[in-house]
Amino acid sequence: MSSPLRSKSALDGIAIPGRYGRKDGEPGIAISERVGLGLATVAARKGQAEALKAAVASVYGVQLPGSSRVVEGATISFIGYGPGQWFAVSESLADEALARDLKDNLKALASISDQSGGRTVLRISGRRARDVVAKGLPIDLDPRAFPLGSAATSAVSHMGVQFWQTGDTRSYDIAVFRSLSESFWRWLTASAGEYGYEVTVQER
């Protein structure tokens, strides 16, 4: 059986594994692209918000966040980014499989849009990750103001991003539109250069 088609990374040939920037000491930043994710937007249809929340709780075992937060289920994470709107992320339901699964299970309760080929998701981690991200985001990233589970929709250097933090106070995931990926990469690597950064590749 042939393998399913997957979209080519927008950073192919750009995000090249290796050590860059400041050379002395351990790199302060690690950057990796989260490849092969399933990504989708979920919007409650008129009058169906409560029914949608109940369905998501029943099928996926999570409570949809009512604010800019991320909740992690066994297969899908849901990130609130507006009233009645969520960004869904999955490793196990890769590429367009996530949107199909959501449509099958949520049926007439929500409008689902596959975003798997339209976004690039980068993970930025390390002891200086917060310093790098703070150069562009107009958000207080101190853990007292932006604790684990926090999310935001904002802009970095005039580029719209969705941004969330789970599992580690020194690790951030950032989703950017595919068409802006190269511009965002230039901003990110320029910002990380003074600390030294390492680019790695995640296996599918």
LINPE-V603181 format. One record per residue. RES is the residue in one letter. OMEGA is omega in whole degrees, 0 to 359 (none if undefined). BURIAL is # if it has 16 or more other ideal C-beta (glycine too) atoms within 10 Angstrom, else .. D_LAST is the distance of its C-alpha to the last C-alpha in whole Angstrom. Layout:
res:omega:burial:d_last
RES:OMEGA:BURIAL:D_LAST
RES:OMEGA:BURIAL:D_LAST
//
This chain:
res:omega:burial:d_last
M:180:.:18
S:179:.:16
S:178:.:13
P:179:.:13
L:176:.:13
R:180:.:11
S:179:.:12
K:179:.:12
S:176:#:12
A:180:#:15
L:178:#:15
D:182:.:14
G:180:.:17
I:178:.:18
A:185:#:16
I:181:.:16
P:178:.:16
G:179:.:19
R:184:.:22
Y:178:#:24
G:181:#:27
R:188:.:29
K:185:.:29
D:178:.:31
G:178:.:30
E:177:.:27
P:181:#:25
G:186:#:25
I:168:#:22
A:181:#:18
I:176:#:16
S:175:#:12
E:178:#:11
R:187:#:9
V:174:#:6
G:179:.:6
L:165:#:9
G:181:#:12
L:179:#:15
A:171:#:18
T:181:#:22
V:180:#:24
A:180:#:28
A:176:#:31
R:186:.:33
K:177:.:37
G:185:.:38
Q:186:#:35
A:182:#:34
E:177:.:35
A:178:.:34
L:179:#:31
K:179:#:30
A:180:.:32
A:179:#:29
V:178:#:26
A:181:.:28
S:186:.:29
V:189:#:25
Y:175:#:23
G:178:.:25
V:174:#:25
Q:179:.:28
L:180:#:27
P:179:#:28
G:180:.:31
S:181:.:31
S:179:#:28
R:174:#:26
V:173:#:23
V:185:#:23
E:173:.:20
G:181:#:20
A:182:.:18
T:186:#:16
I:168:#:17
S:178:#:18
F:183:#:21
I:178:#:22
G:178:#:26
Y:177:#:27
G:180:.:30
P:179:.:33
G:183:#:31
Q:182:.:28
W:174:#:24
F:183:#:21
A:183:#:18
V:179:#:15
S:172:#:12
E:185:.:9
S:175:.:10
L:190:#:12
A:175:#:9
D:187:#:11
E:179:#:14
A:179:#:14
L:181:#:15
A:178:#:18
R:181:.:19
D:179:#:19
L:179:#:21
K:180:#:24
D:186:.:25
N:184:.:25
L:172:#:27
K:187:.:29
A:184:.:32
L:186:#:31
A:171:#:29
S:184:.:28
I:177:#:24
S:178:.:22
D:179:#:19
Q:189:#:17
S:179:#:14
G:186:.:15
G:181:.:18
R:169:#:16
T:179:#:14
V:179:#:13
L:172:#:14
R:180:#:15
I:184:#:18
S:179:#:19
G:186:#:22
R:179:.:26
R:181:#:26
A:181:#:24
R:180:#:26
D:181:#:29
V:183:#:26
V:182:#:25
A:178:.:29
K:184:.:30
G:184:#:29
L:178:#:29
P:184:.:32
I:176:.:32
D:184:.:33
L:174:#:30
D:182:.:32
P:177:.:31
R:179:.:34
A:183:.:33
F:183:#:30
P:176:.:29
L:183:.:25
G:179:#:24
S:178:#:26
A:179:#:25
A:168:#:26
T:188:#:26
S:179:.:28
A:174:.:28
V:181:#:27
S:178:#:30
H:177:.:30
M:181:#:27
G:180:.:26
V:163:#:23
Q:197:#:22
F:180:#:22
W:185:#:21
Q:177:#:21
T:170:#:20
G:187:.:20
D:181:.:22
T:177:.:25
R:179:.:23
S:182:#:20
Y:172:#:19
D:180:#:17
I:176:#:18
A:180:#:18
V:179:#:19
F:184:#:20
R:183:#:18
S:181:.:22
L:188:#:22
S:183:#:19
E:178:.:21
S:178:.:24
F:179:#:22
W:179:#:21
R:178:.:24
W:185:#:26
L:183:#:23
T:175:#:23
A:181:.:27
S:183:#:27
A:188:#:25
G:184:.:27
E:180:.:30
Y:189:#:28
G:180:#:26
Y:179:#:22
E:177:#:19
V:177:#:16
T:179:.:13
V:175:.:9
Q:177:.:6
E:176:.:4
R:none:.:0
//
